[in-house]
Amino acid sequence: MTFDQILTALKKKEYRPVYFLMGEESYFIDQISDYITEHVLTDAEKGFNQHILYGKDTDIDTIITYARRFPMMASHQVVVVREAQNIKKIEELEAYIKNPLQSTILVINYKYKSLDKRKSFSKLVDKNGVLFESKRIYDNKLPDWIKSYLANRSFTIVPQAAQLLAEYLGSDLSKVSNELEKLIISLPAKTQITADHIEKNIGISKDYNIFELQNALGQRNILKSNQIINHFAANPNANPLPRTISSLYQFFMKLLTFHFLDDKSPTAAASKLGVNSYFVKDYIAAARQYPIRKLVAIIGTLREFDMKSKGLGNVSSSAGDLQKELIYKILHD
């Protein structure tokens, strides 16, 4: 079952006896687990029928003991095991999962790790309950995720603003959702969110950010590129060098990929590059500024500065100095 399918079923009160929630992205695991703890039982029922266990402080026998209890004055009891990835031999739950109590909802939060789906334990969980793998969202899918998240709350967002948030916040969905909630609380209902809203309510500069740096470099706008990188150098904590290098590497790799596309139409290019079709025009313009040979050299330079940022081949240059030197080499070498 997908995340949306699980939540839809829960909202219909269609419960399964076991939810094994695993994977690298904690956000979806927390959302499912929190929905169950907040909505299955009433506040009056929770006192006797809701139990929270922690992987470091419990074991398989204790979990099974709780799971096999019958609810008191309620239709269900809820047993949540947090940090279950710390439990050794989690597969020993098989004895219970073979015949789970239908009045118990056992929720296993198994974060940052995943079971081997080919093994019998995984297949048993999938047969008798819900086996959900929470995968990290790809960076190129993050702007669409932001758009969808806001749409569910009756807000819209312009493509540039969604891209700005994605570039600045990264793919930690818990962090992204927290920042989006700040916007939602601060703005009137059904607002179309722009870069101005983001700067005012979250503090991400609409003029001095990695997205604007990419645009300036794509246009070979030397003045604007230097203004932005000087701002980065003066504010290293808000604009760390590794994030700058990573974002620029992705940008120039996409630009190199664009050169080799047979079909450079907006729809086809957007699909291949993993970007919103709105931004394809920027790649078309940047491709005119950067031929293939130049892009190959830039990618080599980015790798060189990645090593320098980690202390290899760099004795005394600060992160700010490295950022300035990097941009100079991209524009002038």
Rosetta silent file (secondary structure, phi, psi, omega in degrees, C-alpha in Angstrom):
SEQUENCE: MTFDQILTALKKKEYRPVYFLMGEESYFIDQISDYITEHVLTDAEKGFNQHILYGKDTDIDTIITYARRFPMMASHQVVVVREAQNIKKIEELEAYIKNPLQSTILVINYKYKSLDKRKSFSKLVDKNGVLFESKRIYDNKLPDWIKSYLANRSFTIVPQAAQLLAEYLGSDLSKVSNELEKLIISLPAKTQITADHIEKNIGISKDYNIFELQNALGQRNILKSNQIINHFAANPNANPLPRTISSLYQFFMKLLTFHFLDDKSPTAAASKLGVNSYFVKDYIAAARQYPIRKLVAIIGTLREFDMKSKGLGNVSSSAGDLQKELIYKILHD
SCORE:     score description
SCORE:     0.000 S_00000001
   1 L     0.000  144.342  175.878    0.000    0.000    0.000 S_00000001
   2 L   -82.274  168.773  177.719    1.118    3.536   -0.693 S_00000001
   3 H   -56.451  -47.800 -178.987    1.208    6.295    1.919 S_00000001
   4 H   -64.064  -39.591  179.303   -1.988    7.850    0.533 S_00000001
   5 H   -64.799  -40.145  179.478   -3.777    4.498    0.421 S_00000001
   6 H   -64.333  -47.464 -179.805   -2.872    3.765    4.040 S_00000001
   7 H   -64.585  -38.520  178.854   -4.102    7.140    5.282 S_00000001
   8 H   -61.808  -44.046  178.831   -7.290    6.879    3.220 S_00000001
   9 H   -64.354  -42.476  179.213   -8.062    3.475    4.750 S_00000001
  10 H   -61.501  -40.295  179.937   -7.321    4.725    8.266 S_00000001
  11 H   -66.131  -25.179  175.981   -9.654    7.673    7.792 S_00000001
  12 L   -87.381    3.192 -177.143  -12.373    5.186    6.819 S_00000001
  13 L    63.788   31.741  174.752  -11.590    3.251   10.041 S_00000001
  14 L   -95.531   94.331 -171.599  -10.379    0.289    7.997 S_00000001
  15 L   -99.839  147.418  172.820   -7.696   -0.976   10.370 S_00000001
  16 L  -110.950  152.593 -175.269   -5.127   -3.763    9.963 S_00000001
  17 L   -71.651  -22.149 -178.580   -3.686   -5.630   12.960 S_00000001
  18 E  -136.828  132.653  171.869   -0.037   -4.884   12.071 S_00000001
  19 E  -123.488  109.090  177.418    1.624   -1.846   10.483 S_00000001
  20 E  -102.591  106.147 -173.098    5.334   -2.365    9.827 S_00000001
  21 E  -107.262  113.699 -172.586    6.626    1.063    8.777 S_00000001
  22 E  -132.987  165.725  172.710   10.219    1.031    7.549 S_00000001
  23 E   125.329  175.119 -172.387   12.632    3.009    5.396 S_00000001
  24 L   -76.608  -30.603 -176.233   14.925    6.011    5.130 S_00000001
  25 L   -91.474  107.465 -175.722   12.298    8.786    5.086 S_00000001
  26 H   -71.999  -22.380 -173.728   10.996    9.253    8.624 S_00000001
  27 H   -57.721  -51.039 -176.704    8.321   11.779    7.620 S_00000001
  28 H   -66.984  -35.978  176.566    5.843    9.269    6.147 S_00000001
  29 H   -61.687  -46.951 -179.669    6.426    6.833    9.018 S_00000001
  30 H   -63.786  -39.098 -178.672    5.682    9.559   11.564 S_00000001
  31 H   -62.733  -44.732 -179.890    2.589   10.697    9.691 S_00000001
  32 H   -67.997  -48.654 -178.659    1.034    7.218    9.670 S_00000001
  33 H   -61.018  -43.942 -179.302    2.038    6.404   13.240 S_00000001
  34 H   -66.255  -36.542  179.069    0.834    9.774   14.561 S_00000001
  35 H   -62.097  -43.126 -179.342   -2.500    9.462   12.773 S_00000001
  36 H   -63.603  -46.034 -178.047   -3.116    6.110   14.451 S_00000001
  37 H   -69.544  -25.124 -177.467   -2.198    7.349   17.935 S_00000001
  38 H   -91.156  -24.284 -168.960   -4.276   10.497   17.540 S_00000001
  39 H  -121.524  -21.335 -176.304   -7.430    9.174   15.883 S_00000001
  40 L   -68.304  -44.261 -177.327   -8.107    5.473   16.509 S_00000001
  41 L  -109.585  151.190  172.178   -8.980    5.869   20.194 S_00000001
  42 L   -75.830  166.314  179.113  -10.798    8.606   22.056 S_00000001
  43 H   -59.463  -37.263 -179.776   -8.957   10.440   24.818 S_00000001
  44 H   -67.585  -34.243 -178.049  -10.915    8.459   27.399 S_00000001
  45 H   -77.712  -24.631 -172.983   -9.977    5.141   25.761 S_00000001
  46 H   -65.261  -32.094 -176.301   -6.264    5.899   25.441 S_00000001
  47 H   -54.461  -42.427 -177.724   -5.507    5.591   29.152 S_00000001
  48 H  -100.529  -16.509 -166.727   -6.038    1.824   29.203 S_00000001
  49 H  -121.459    1.980  177.718   -5.676    0.951   25.529 S_00000001
  50 E  -122.138  126.287 -174.866   -2.766    2.887   24.037 S_00000001
  51 E  -130.609  130.254  178.865    0.811    1.843   24.782 S_00000001
  52 E  -111.900  121.091  177.856    4.041    3.387   23.509 S_00000001
  53 E  -115.483  156.778 -179.606    7.177    1.236   23.671 S_00000001
  54 E  -123.387  136.774 -174.024   10.739    2.127   22.662 S_00000001
  55 H   -54.850  -37.671 -178.101   13.147   -0.177   20.897 S_00000001
  56 H   -71.770  -20.564 -172.938   16.060    0.490   23.256 S_00000001
  57 H  -113.266    7.570 -176.735   13.938   -0.314   26.320 S_00000001
  58 L  -135.694  178.527  178.115   11.886   -3.290   25.163 S_00000001
  59 L  -145.189  176.201 -175.475   12.178   -6.738   23.602 S_00000001
  60 H   -61.103  -43.830 -178.286   10.149   -9.105   21.442 S_00000001
  61 H   -61.170  -40.915  179.737    8.496  -10.906   24.374 S_00000001
  62 H   -65.181  -42.860  178.950    7.303   -7.627   25.896 S_00000001
  63 H   -60.159  -46.233 -178.783    5.881   -6.436   22.575 S_00000001
  64 H   -64.544  -38.342  178.902    3.978   -9.695   22.089 S_00000001
  65 H   -60.133  -46.766  177.625    2.665   -9.558   25.667 S_00000001
  66 H   -63.962  -44.098 -175.892    1.210   -6.106   25.070 S_00000001
  67 H   -64.151  -28.118 -176.247   -0.115   -7.043   21.620 S_00000001
  68 L   -88.831    0.395  175.642   -2.001  -10.068   22.957 S_00000001
  69 L   -75.045  152.845  176.394   -3.958   -8.093   25.531 S_00000001
  70 L   -94.431  148.135  179.746   -7.616   -7.397   24.864 S_00000001
  71 L   -67.255  153.458  177.654   -8.919   -3.820   24.859 S_00000001
  72 L  -110.118  114.083  178.007  -10.790   -2.458   27.882 S_00000001
  73 L    55.459   39.674  177.140  -14.078   -0.723   27.079 S_00000001
  74 L  -156.504  160.748 -179.442  -12.957   -0.003   23.526 S_00000001
  75 L   -78.403  -25.016 -177.897  -13.043   -1.776   20.174 S_00000001
  76 L  -139.258  160.700  161.808   -9.263   -1.697   19.770 S_00000001
  77 E  -120.194  150.825 -178.687   -6.021   -1.236   21.621 S_00000001
  78 E  -116.538  128.074  175.976   -3.016    0.468   20.008 S_00000001
  79 E  -123.283  115.293 -179.008    0.569   -0.636   20.621 S_00000001
  80 E  -110.811  128.054  176.336    3.253    1.538   19.036 S_00000001
  81 E  -108.844  105.808  177.769    6.906    0.488   19.018 S_00000001
  82 E   -88.978  153.317  179.932    9.115    3.489   18.305 S_00000001
  83 L    55.182   38.695 -177.059   12.783    3.161   17.340 S_00000001
  84 H   -67.017  -15.902  177.916   12.145   -0.488   16.520 S_00000001
  85 H   -64.117  -14.653  178.549   15.295   -0.535   14.395 S_00000001
  86 H   -87.781   -2.324  179.645   17.182   -0.904   17.686 S_00000001
  87 L   -87.114  124.738  178.011   15.545   -4.248   18.447 S_00000001
  88 L   -75.627  143.550  177.150   17.726   -7.220   17.641 S_00000001
  89 L    55.574   52.775  179.403   16.133  -10.099   15.725 S_00000001
  90 H   -58.668  -23.300 -179.379   12.932   -8.219   14.894 S_00000001
  91 H   -63.365  -16.242  179.140   11.990  -11.263   12.814 S_00000001
  92 H   -70.071   -7.076  171.915   11.107  -13.078   16.051 S_00000001
  93 H   -69.355   -9.944 -177.852    7.828  -11.164   15.953 S_00000001
  94 H   -53.587  -35.869 -178.903    6.819  -13.753   13.364 S_00000001
  95 H   -58.472  -37.059  178.124    5.268  -15.881   16.116 S_00000001
  96 H   -81.468  -42.524 -173.956    2.723  -13.129   16.775 S_00000001
  97 H   -66.723  -22.385  175.166    2.253  -11.914   13.210 S_00000001
  98 L   -61.427  -33.340 -178.920    1.263  -15.418   12.086 S_00000001
  99 L  -143.792   69.976 -175.558   -1.899  -15.026   14.159 S_00000001
 100 L   -73.128  150.773  176.940   -2.296  -11.382   15.250 S_00000001
 101 L   -73.846  124.503 -174.691   -5.096  -10.270   17.537 S_00000001
 102 L   -69.599  -20.115  179.210   -7.626   -8.438   15.389 S_00000001
 103 L   -88.229   -1.490  176.493   -8.536   -6.041   18.199 S_00000001
 104 E  -105.148  138.461  170.241   -4.899   -4.884   18.480 S_00000001
 105 E  -111.583  104.341 -178.217   -3.271   -2.379   16.120 S_00000001
 106 E   -96.977  119.385 -176.814    0.459   -3.023   16.395 S_00000001
 107 E  -114.873  117.481 -179.086    2.568   -0.260   14.827 S_00000001
 108 E  -106.448  113.211  177.731    6.275   -0.915   14.300 S_00000001
 109 E   -94.755  102.113 -172.848    8.342    2.202   13.501 S_00000001
 110 E  -114.690   76.658 -169.225   11.493    0.777   11.883 S_00000001
 111 E   -82.378  149.597  171.646   13.266    3.920   10.704 S_00000001
 112 L    68.552    4.174  176.833   16.309    4.336    8.462 S_00000001
 113 L  -138.809  164.194  177.728   16.448    0.621    7.685 S_00000001
 114 L  -139.956  146.752  173.835   14.386   -1.784    5.586 S_00000001
 115 L   -74.836  157.371  171.599   13.606   -5.460    5.706 S_00000001
 116 L   -77.522  111.609 -175.466   14.508   -7.747    2.819 S_00000001
 117 L   -67.068  -13.383 -179.867   11.135   -8.084    1.072 S_00000001
 118 L   -81.363  -15.397 -175.536   12.145  -11.434   -0.354 S_00000001
 119 L   -84.208  159.289 -172.932   12.309  -13.075    3.061 S_00000001
 120 H   -62.377  -35.153 -178.674    9.463  -14.940    4.690 S_00000001
 121 H   -62.997  -44.585  178.649    9.046  -12.465    7.565 S_00000001
 122 H   -62.187  -43.827 -179.594    8.414   -9.571    5.194 S_00000001
 123 H   -64.424  -35.227  178.960    5.967  -11.621    3.164 S_00000001
 124 H   -67.788  -43.387  177.188    4.123  -12.640    6.331 S_00000001
 125 H   -60.363  -44.069 -179.139    3.781   -9.005    7.469 S_00000001
 126 H   -64.144  -33.231 -179.506    2.519   -8.050    4.021 S_00000001
 127 H   -74.289  -43.439 -172.132   -0.012  -10.879    4.096 S_00000001
 128 H  -101.544   -5.187 -179.839   -1.432  -10.289    7.582 S_00000001
 129 L  -153.205 -140.916  179.127   -0.917   -6.563    7.929 S_00000001
 130 E  -123.477  122.689  173.711    0.663   -3.579    6.169 S_00000001
 131 E  -108.703  110.752 -175.379    4.306   -3.542    5.096 S_00000001
 132 E  -120.419  126.697  176.525    5.191    0.013    4.104 S_00000001
 133 E  -104.732  120.212 -178.467    8.567    1.205    2.865 S_00000001
 134 L   -95.339  103.394 -175.993    9.103    4.944    3.249 S_00000001
 135 L   -94.547  147.946  175.380   11.579    5.967    0.569 S_00000001
 136 L   -64.409  140.358  179.032   13.433    9.267    0.362 S_00000001
 137 L   -79.596  138.383  177.161   11.995   11.585   -2.225 S_00000001
 138 L   -67.193  146.829 -177.896   14.286   12.454   -5.117 S_00000001
 139 H   -55.942  -38.352 -176.605   15.485   16.061   -5.174 S_00000001
 140 H   -73.915  -11.050  177.588   13.892   16.656   -8.564 S_00000001
 141 H   -95.451  -10.159 -173.781   10.509   15.541   -7.209 S_00000001
 142 H   -63.902  -43.494  178.168   10.608   17.849   -4.198 S_00000001
 143 H   -57.931  -38.771  177.837    9.095   20.976   -5.841 S_00000001
 144 H   -67.510  -36.054  177.960    6.074   18.913   -6.954 S_00000001
 145 H   -64.278  -42.178  177.686    5.773   17.455   -3.444 S_00000001
 146 H   -61.026  -44.911  178.844    5.767   20.986   -2.016 S_00000001
 147 H   -59.747  -44.771 -179.407    3.106   22.006   -4.518 S_00000001
 148 H   -66.135  -42.465  179.479    0.951   18.989   -3.621 S_00000001
 149 H   -58.130  -46.073 -179.342    1.374   19.541    0.134 S_00000001
 150 H   -69.746  -36.175  179.051    0.201   23.135   -0.190 S_00000001
 151 H   -61.278  -36.647  178.495   -2.639   22.202   -2.550 S_00000001
 152 L   -66.681  -16.422  177.566   -4.019   19.873    0.140 S_00000001
 153 L  -109.009   14.688  175.892   -4.205   22.930    2.389 S_00000001
 154 L    69.799   29.772  173.659   -5.829   25.082   -0.329 S_00000001
 155 L  -115.460  156.718  172.204   -2.674   27.068   -1.146 S_00000001
 156 E  -122.848  166.595 -178.832   -0.806   27.407   -4.425 S_00000001
 157 E  -146.663  137.995  179.261    2.831   28.272   -5.080 S_00000001
 158 L   -73.138  150.663 -176.145    4.615   29.707   -8.105 S_00000001
 159 H   -54.882  -41.290 -178.672    7.273   27.403   -9.661 S_00000001
 160 H   -62.023  -39.016 -179.296   10.178   29.703   -8.749 S_00000001
 161 H   -69.395  -40.138  177.667    9.139   29.731   -5.084 S_00000001
 162 H   -63.042  -41.517  179.257    8.749   25.936   -4.958 S_00000001
 163 H   -66.638  -39.510  178.349   12.196   25.537   -6.499 S_00000001
 164 H   -60.208  -46.924  178.374   13.667   28.053   -4.051 S_00000001
 165 H   -62.123  -44.025 -178.430   12.317   26.101   -1.076 S_00000001
 166 H   -62.428  -43.990 -179.225   13.500   22.800   -2.507 S_00000001
 167 H   -66.752  -39.876 -174.375   17.021   24.081   -3.150 S_00000001
 168 H   -79.336  -40.974 -172.642   17.349   25.751    0.236 S_00000001
 169 H   -89.850  -23.935 -177.301   15.714   23.191    2.519 S_00000001
 170 L    78.418 -171.060 -169.746   16.793   19.952    0.863 S_00000001
 171 L   -98.602   16.064  173.344   14.849   16.699    0.875 S_00000001
 172 L   -76.549  101.511 -171.400   14.259   16.252    4.628 S_00000001
 173 H   -66.225  -29.037  176.826   10.461   16.238    4.437 S_00000001
 174 H   -64.320  -42.779  177.949    9.984   16.834    8.155 S_00000001
 175 H   -65.910  -44.417 -179.333   12.005   20.037    7.858 S_00000001
 176 H   -62.162  -47.140 -177.846   10.221   21.058    4.656 S_00000001
 177 H   -63.569  -35.904  176.830    6.764   20.445    6.110 S_00000001
 178 H   -61.840  -42.501  179.586    7.629   22.476    9.231 S_00000001
 179 H   -68.911  -36.704  177.952    8.613   25.441    7.075 S_00000001
 180 H   -65.940  -36.371  177.575    5.488   25.078    4.948 S_00000001
 181 H   -64.411  -34.409  175.649    3.362   25.109    8.091 S_00000001
 182 H   -60.317  -42.938  178.753    4.980   28.433    9.036 S_00000001
 183 H   -64.449  -45.431 -176.765    3.818   29.833    5.710 S_00000001
 184 H   -61.029  -42.296 -179.661    0.320   28.396    6.063 S_00000001
 185 H   -67.253  -34.153 -172.558   -0.111   29.863    9.543 S_00000001
 186 H   -83.616  -19.257 -170.491    1.217   33.258    8.465 S_00000001
 187 L  -112.952  153.133  175.085   -0.776   33.743    5.265 S_00000001
 188 L   -62.917  153.492  179.946   -4.484   34.170    4.419 S_00000001
 189 L   -57.235  144.970  174.675   -6.250   31.087    3.069 S_00000001
 190 L    65.846   22.306  176.033   -5.848   30.287   -0.623 S_00000001
 191 L   -69.237  143.767  168.256   -2.825   32.580   -1.045 S_00000001
 192 E   -90.626  115.616 -172.209   -0.551   32.000   -4.023 S_00000001
 193 E   -81.066  133.115 -179.962    2.856   31.787   -2.387 S_00000001
 194 L  -121.469  176.665  177.532    5.732   33.707   -3.974 S_00000001
 195 H   -62.036  -32.128  177.460    9.424   34.247   -3.211 S_00000001
 196 H   -62.748  -41.278  177.493    8.464   37.423   -1.328 S_00000001
 197 H   -62.931  -40.448 -178.658    6.294   35.396    1.063 S_00000001
 198 H   -66.277  -42.600  179.615    9.151   32.959    1.627 S_00000001
 199 H   -64.396  -42.129 -176.314   11.664   35.702    2.349 S_00000001
 200 H   -71.156  -39.079 -171.010    9.330   37.463    4.787 S_00000001
 201 H  -101.730  -22.496 -179.435    8.094   34.388    6.693 S_00000001
 202 L  -113.685  -26.557  177.170   10.958   31.881    6.462 S_00000001
 203 L    94.846   11.124  176.300   13.935   34.156    5.988 S_00000001
 204 L   -86.516  119.316 -177.801   15.268   32.725    2.718 S_00000001
 205 L   -61.805  132.479  179.364   16.516   35.630    0.631 S_00000001
 206 L   -80.194  -12.778 -179.146   14.694   35.881   -2.673 S_00000001
 207 L  -106.545  -29.662 -175.753   17.724   37.563   -4.240 S_00000001
 208 L  -119.666   81.950 -179.643   20.667   35.775   -2.632 S_00000001
 209 L  -147.778  169.235 -174.448   20.067   32.035   -2.811 S_00000001
 210 H   -64.117  -32.953  179.112   21.388   29.030   -4.701 S_00000001
 211 H   -64.748  -44.039  178.241   18.528   29.136   -7.200 S_00000001
 212 H   -68.727  -32.146  176.127   19.337   32.731   -8.145 S_00000001
 213 H   -64.648  -42.478  176.677   23.039   31.839   -8.333 S_00000001
 214 H   -60.213  -43.911  179.351   22.249   29.096  -10.848 S_00000001
 215 H   -61.963  -43.573 -179.031   20.216   31.548  -12.903 S_00000001
 216 H   -64.735  -42.112  177.821   22.998   34.135  -12.849 S_00000001
 217 H   -66.523  -40.194  179.419   25.604   31.565  -13.868 S_00000001
 218 H   -60.066  -31.832  178.629   23.301   30.211  -16.562 S_00000001
 219 L   -90.986   -2.047 -173.271   23.121   33.700  -18.035 S_00000001
 220 L    52.377   42.340  177.732   26.871   34.259  -17.451 S_00000001
 221 L   -86.837   95.982 -172.527   25.886   37.365  -15.526 S_00000001
 222 H   -64.230  -44.486 -178.444   29.239   38.089  -13.874 S_00000001
 223 H   -60.789  -51.216 -177.270   28.055   40.994  -11.716 S_00000001
 224 H   -66.496  -38.910  178.503   25.048   39.207  -10.261 S_00000001
 225 H   -59.897  -43.386 -179.705   26.964   35.954   -9.771 S_00000001
 226 H   -70.366  -34.979  176.292   29.627   37.784   -7.781 S_00000001
 227 H   -61.519  -44.217 -177.715   27.052   39.674   -5.725 S_00000001
 228 H   -68.520  -45.169 -176.259   25.386   36.435   -4.722 S_00000001
 229 H   -70.217  -29.568  174.021   28.606   34.538   -3.974 S_00000001
 230 H   -66.573  -37.269  175.567   29.938   37.451   -1.923 S_00000001
 231 H   -64.385  -42.373  177.566   26.731   37.287    0.113 S_00000001
 232 H   -59.619  -45.255 -177.705   27.260   33.529    0.541 S_00000001
 233 H   -63.647  -33.064  179.625   30.854   34.102    1.671 S_00000001
 234 H   -79.318  -15.327 -179.144   29.701   36.667    4.232 S_00000001
 235 L  -131.575   63.604 -172.828   27.018   34.278    5.556 S_00000001
 236 L   -64.220  -30.042 -179.415   28.707   30.835    5.492 S_00000001
 237 L   -68.922  -35.799  179.415   26.397   29.217    8.046 S_00000001
 238 L   -82.180  -19.096 -176.671   23.318   29.977    5.956 S_00000001
 239 L  -134.050   68.701 -175.480   25.078   29.097    2.705 S_00000001
 240 L   -63.965  143.489 -178.095   27.461   26.197    3.351 S_00000001
 241 H   -57.855  -44.105 -179.857   30.017   25.395    0.653 S_00000001
 242 H   -58.001  -36.997  178.909   29.076   21.677    0.330 S_00000001
 243 H   -69.613  -38.460  177.446   25.476   22.605   -0.463 S_00000001
 244 H   -60.952  -47.242 -179.179   26.616   25.167   -3.046 S_00000001
 245 H   -62.508  -45.509 -178.479   28.867   22.610   -4.742 S_00000001
 246 H   -61.700  -44.984 -178.365   26.193   19.896   -4.699 S_00000001
 247 H   -66.483  -42.491  179.402   23.515   22.158   -6.163 S_00000001
 248 H   -67.714  -35.978  177.349   25.795   23.534   -8.878 S_00000001
 249 H   -60.528  -46.218  178.686   26.978   20.035   -9.753 S_00000001
 250 H   -62.703  -40.700 -179.260   23.381   18.933  -10.309 S_00000001
 251 H   -62.409  -49.703 -176.043   22.663   22.064  -12.362 S_00000001
 252 H   -73.777  -27.938  174.009   25.627   21.685  -14.702 S_00000001
 253 H   -66.778  -40.418  176.916   25.103   17.922  -15.048 S_00000001
 254 H   -65.019  -37.191  178.470   21.536   18.600  -16.169 S_00000001
 255 H   -65.721  -39.829  176.240   22.869   21.209  -18.588 S_00000001
 256 H   -65.015  -42.131  177.851   25.315   18.673  -20.008 S_00000001
 257 H   -60.867  -39.491 -179.630   22.502   16.128  -20.326 S_00000001
 258 H   -58.073  -39.500 -179.564   20.402   18.711  -22.168 S_00000001
 259 H   -58.361  -31.981 -174.189   23.051   19.020  -24.887 S_00000001
 260 L   -96.196    3.327  178.811   22.693   15.316  -25.695 S_00000001
 261 L   -72.273  133.805  174.498   18.884   15.188  -25.793 S_00000001
 262 L   -73.386  -39.147 -179.875   17.421   14.206  -29.154 S_00000001
 263 L  -110.679  107.495 -177.694   14.129   15.868  -28.267 S_00000001
 264 L  -101.123   18.847  175.529   14.664   19.261  -26.658 S_00000001
 265 L   -65.049  153.378 -176.409   10.991   20.250  -26.567 S_00000001
 266 H   -53.336  -43.404 -177.138    9.868   21.582  -23.144 S_00000001
 267 H   -67.230  -47.919 -178.648    7.819   18.507  -22.262 S_00000001
 268 H   -66.525  -43.547 -178.970   10.442   15.956  -23.300 S_00000001
 269 H   -65.051  -41.928  179.251   13.330   17.925  -21.800 S_00000001
 270 H   -59.442  -41.161  179.737   11.505   18.463  -18.516 S_00000001
 271 H   -64.762  -45.767 -177.603   10.900   14.722  -18.229 S_00000001
 272 H   -69.723  -36.456 -176.943   14.515   13.786  -18.964 S_00000001
 273 H   -86.198  -16.402 -177.985   16.017   16.463  -16.729 S_00000001
 274 L    71.924   38.981  179.213   13.545   15.978  -13.899 S_00000001
 275 L  -127.564  164.463  173.311   12.538   19.639  -13.763 S_00000001
 276 L   -66.242  138.229 -178.222    9.327   21.602  -14.131 S_00000001
 277 H   -58.373  -22.631  178.364    8.700   22.412  -17.800 S_00000001
 278 H   -58.155  -31.288 -173.822    8.559   26.086  -16.756 S_00000001
 279 H   -93.163   -2.652 -177.630   12.350   26.040  -16.301 S_00000001
 280 H   -61.271  -35.931  179.238   13.302   24.391  -19.593 S_00000001
 281 H   -58.627  -32.229  178.717   13.671   27.806  -21.229 S_00000001
 282 H   -69.547  -35.738  178.037   16.429   28.571  -18.703 S_00000001
 283 H   -71.303  -35.448  177.200   18.321   25.427  -19.723 S_00000001
 284 H   -62.847  -45.065 -179.927   17.934   26.315  -23.391 S_00000001
 285 H   -66.419  -42.138 -178.303   19.406   29.766  -22.739 S_00000001
 286 H   -67.782  -33.440  179.779   22.207   28.404  -20.530 S_00000001
 287 H   -61.776  -30.006  177.570   23.128   25.758  -23.107 S_00000001
 288 H   -70.407  -27.607 -178.960   23.990   28.565  -25.520 S_00000001
 289 H   -84.357  -25.328 -173.171   26.416   29.977  -22.950 S_00000001
 290 L  -127.561   99.444  174.650   28.088   26.669  -22.066 S_00000001
 291 L   -69.051  169.505 -174.342   29.221   24.271  -24.809 S_00000001
 292 H   -57.724  -45.682 -177.687   29.885   20.644  -23.970 S_00000001
 293 H   -60.432  -41.245  178.618   33.652   21.047  -23.562 S_00000001
 294 H   -64.635  -39.959 -179.971   33.174   23.919  -21.108 S_00000001
 295 H   -64.937  -40.605  177.963   30.628   21.922  -19.090 S_00000001
 296 H   -61.031  -40.890  178.255   32.976   18.955  -18.788 S_00000001
 297 H   -65.292  -40.852  179.667   35.653   21.319  -17.447 S_00000001
 298 H   -63.253  -42.560  179.533   33.199   22.879  -14.969 S_00000001
 299 H   -63.068  -37.643  174.713   32.153   19.489  -13.631 S_00000001
 300 H   -63.563  -40.575  178.103   35.837   18.672  -13.125 S_00000001
 301 H   -63.674  -40.868  178.610   36.279   21.967  -11.272 S_00000001
 302 H   -63.531  -38.743  177.180   33.318   21.212   -9.020 S_00000001
 303 H   -65.895  -39.661  177.855   34.814   17.840   -8.128 S_00000001
 304 H   -60.608  -44.856 -177.592   38.133   19.540   -7.385 S_00000001
 305 H   -75.144  -24.044  172.576   36.467   22.031   -5.038 S_00000001
 306 H   -63.119  -42.701  177.572   34.458   19.285   -3.393 S_00000001
 307 H   -65.565  -42.239  179.005   37.765   17.703   -2.389 S_00000001
 308 H   -62.695  -36.339  179.892   39.119   21.080   -1.236 S_00000001
 309 H   -65.234  -20.391  179.258   36.014   21.634    0.890 S_00000001
 310 L   -98.125    7.185  175.154   36.925   18.404    2.688 S_00000001
 311 L    94.539    1.458 -179.163   40.478   19.595    3.322 S_00000001
 312 L   -91.780  118.169 -178.752   42.240   17.787    0.495 S_00000001
 313 L    77.413   14.578  179.889   44.601   20.086   -1.395 S_00000001
 314 L  -134.575  116.672 -175.988   43.502   23.066    0.679 S_00000001
 315 L   -96.164  -45.974 -170.033   45.698   24.377    3.459 S_00000001
 316 L  -132.412   -9.449 -176.038   44.384   27.790    4.420 S_00000001
 317 L   -68.774  134.953  176.446   41.490   28.961    2.203 S_00000001
 318 L   -76.421  167.703  178.163   38.239   29.635    4.040 S_00000001
 319 H   -61.268  -37.989  179.164   34.908   28.292    2.790 S_00000001
 320 H   -64.808  -42.685  178.508   34.030   31.801    1.631 S_00000001
 321 H   -63.906  -39.162  178.922   37.253   32.163   -0.332 S_00000001
 322 H   -64.305  -39.529  178.756   36.709   28.765   -1.942 S_00000001
 323 H   -63.210  -43.355  179.417   33.203   29.767   -3.027 S_00000001
 324 H   -63.916  -43.640  179.967   34.505   32.949   -4.641 S_00000001
 325 H   -64.159  -39.679  178.949   37.331   31.104   -6.396 S_00000001
 326 H   -59.613  -48.881 -178.570   34.922   28.431   -7.620 S_00000001
 327 H   -64.609  -37.985  177.636   32.576   30.954   -9.238 S_00000001
 328 H   -60.458  -45.309 -178.250   35.514   32.783  -10.825 S_00000001
 329 H   -65.750  -38.185  178.616   36.758   29.562  -12.413 S_00000001
 330 H   -62.262  -40.656 -174.182   33.274   28.662  -13.698 S_00000001
 331 H   -84.266  -27.666 -169.379   32.871   32.055  -15.347 S_00000001
 332 H  -118.930  -24.588 -178.225   36.385   32.701  -16.596 S_00000001
 333 L   -71.014    0.000    0.000   38.437   29.510  -17.102 S_00000001
